[in-house]
Amino acid sequence: MRRQIKKVIESDINPMVASHGGRIDLVDYVDKNVFIEMSGGCQGCSASTATLKQGVERILREAFGDDINEIYDVTDHDSGSNPYYD
């Protein structure tokens, strides 16, 4: 399942967020829960919650349905520089 989720992230999600300088990576898939990390322009971006709910979550739920319970963003949005707004 991890490989399938990674494939969808790479083919369907990352091209969308790359246009804003961002990237999404799968951290883990445990008990039907998906853990992702945002980087680049997505880290610290004020629209990261919208990206998660309206983009990442929507696409993964369409692709995997009941194989996913929750999708968690484990990004530390408070650390590091904010490259999107530099």
Long-range contacts (C-beta under 8 A, 24 or more apart in sequence): 1-29, 1-64, 1-67, 2-26, 2-28, 2-29, 4-63, 4-64, 5-29, 5-34, 5-60, 5-64, 8-59, 8-60, 8-63, 8-64, 9-36, 9-56, 9-60, 12-59, 12-63, 13-55, 13-56, 13-59, 16-55, 17-41, 17-42, 17-51, 17-55, 20-45, 20-84, 21-83, 21-84, 22-51, 22-84, 24-56, 27-74, 31-69, 32-67, 32-68, 32-69, 33-68, 33-69, 33-70, 33-71, 33-72, 34-60, 34-68, 34-70, 34-71, 34-72, 35-72, 35-74, 36-71, 36-72, 36-73, 36-74, 36-75, 37-73, 37-74, 37-75, 38-73, 38-75, 38-77, 39-75, 40-83, 40-84, 41-83, 41-84, 42-75, 42-84, 43-75, 43-76, 43-77, 43-80, 43-82, 43-83, 44-77, 44-78, 44-80, 44-81, 44-82, 44-84, 44-85, 45-77, 45-82, 45-84, 45-85, 48-73, 48-75, 48-77, 49-73
